[in-house]
C-alpha cells in the first residue's frame, strides 16, 4: 500500500532534491516499511527499509551527499521493493540484488 506513495514522492523529490518536505515524506514511507515488515516476519525487508530510511536521513542532514550516483542507487532500491514484497508473499529468500543494494545504501549513509 505504501509503494505508490514512495514512488510518487521519489519522482517529485528527484525532480527537485532541495524539496525537504517531499524527502521527509519519502523517509516516512521507508520508516513504515522498517517498522511494519518485521511484524509480518519479513525481517530482511524491514532491514532494507531501515537502510533506505537512513539514506534519506543522511540526505536531509548532509545535502552534499545527494549525488547522481546516490540518486540512482536509491531509485534502484525503490524499484526492488515490489520484487522484495513478492518474495515475502511467496515465502522465498530476499532477492540477491536487494542484499547488494542494501550494502550500497549503508555505505552511502555513512
C-alpha positions in Angstrom: 0.0 0.0 0.0 2.9 2.3 0.7 4.7 1.7 -2.6 2.7 4.1 -4.8 3.3 6.9 -2.4 7.0 6.1 -2.2 7.3 6.1 -6.0 5.4 9.4 -6.3 7.4 11.1 -3.6 10.7 9.8 -5.1 9.7 11.2 -8.5 8.8 14.5 -7.0 12.0 14.7 -4.9 14.3 13.6 -7.7 13.0 16.5 -9.8 13.9 18.9 -7.0 16.3 17.4 -4.5 16.1 20.6 -2.4 12.4 19.7 -1.6 12.9 18.7 2.0 9.2 18.2 2.7 9.0 15.5 0.0 12.2 14.0 1.3 10.5 13.7 4.7 7.5 12.0 3.1 9.8 9.6 1.4 11.6 8.9 4.7 8.2 8.2 6.4 7.4 5.6 3.8 10.7 3.8 4.4 10.1 4.2 8.2 6.7 2.5 7.8 8.3 -0.4 5.9 11.1 -0.7 8.5 8.5 -1.0 11.3 5.8 -3.0 9.6 7.8 -5.6 7.8 9.1 -7.4 10.9 5.6 -7.6 12.3 4.7 -10.0 9.5 8.0 -11.9 9.7 9.8 -10.0 6.8 12.9 -9.0 8.8 15.0 -8.7 5.6 12.5 -6.2 4.2 12.5 -4.4 7.5 16.3 -4.1 7.3 16.1 -2.9 3.7 13.5 -0.3 4.8 15.9 0.8 7.6 18.7 1.2 5.1 16.5 3.3 2.9 15.4 5.4 5.8 19.0 6.0 6.9 20.0 7.2 3.5 17.1 9.7 3.4 18.1 11.0 6.8 21.7 11.4 5.5 20.4 13.3 2.5 18.5 15.6 4.8 21.4 16.2 7.2 24.1 16.4 4.6 22.7 17.5 1.2 26.1 17.4 -0.3 25.8 13.6 -0.3 23.0 13.8 -2.8 24.9 12.9 -6.0 23.6 11.4 -9.3 25.1 8.0 -8.3 23.3 8.1 -4.9 20.0 9.0 -6.5 20.5 6.2 -9.0 21.1 3.7 -6.2 18.0 4.9 -4.3 16.0 4.6 -7.5 17.2 1.0 -8.0 16.4 0.2 -4.4 12.9 1.6 -4.7 12.5 -0.4 -7.9 13.4 -3.5 -6.0 10.6 -3.1 -3.5 7.8 -4.8 -5.5 10.0 -7.9 -6.1 11.0 -7.9 -2.4 7.4 -7.8 -1.4 6.6 -10.7 -3.7 9.3 -12.8 -2.0 7.7 -12.1 1.3 4.3 -13.2 -0.1 5.7 -16.4 -1.5 8.0 -17.1 1.4 11.1 -17.0 -0.6 14.5 -15.6 0.3 15.1 -11.9 -0.5 16.3 -11.1 -3.9 20.1 -11.2 -4.3 20.1 -7.7 -5.8 18.4 -6.4 -2.6 21.3 -7.5 -0.5 23.8 -5.8 -2.8 21.7 -2.6 -2.9 21.3 -2.7 0.9 25.1 -2.7 1.2 25.4 0.2 -1.2 22.7 2.1 0.8 24.6 1.6 4.0 27.8 2.8 2.5 26.1 5.9 1.2 24.5 6.7 4.5 27.9 6.6 6.4 
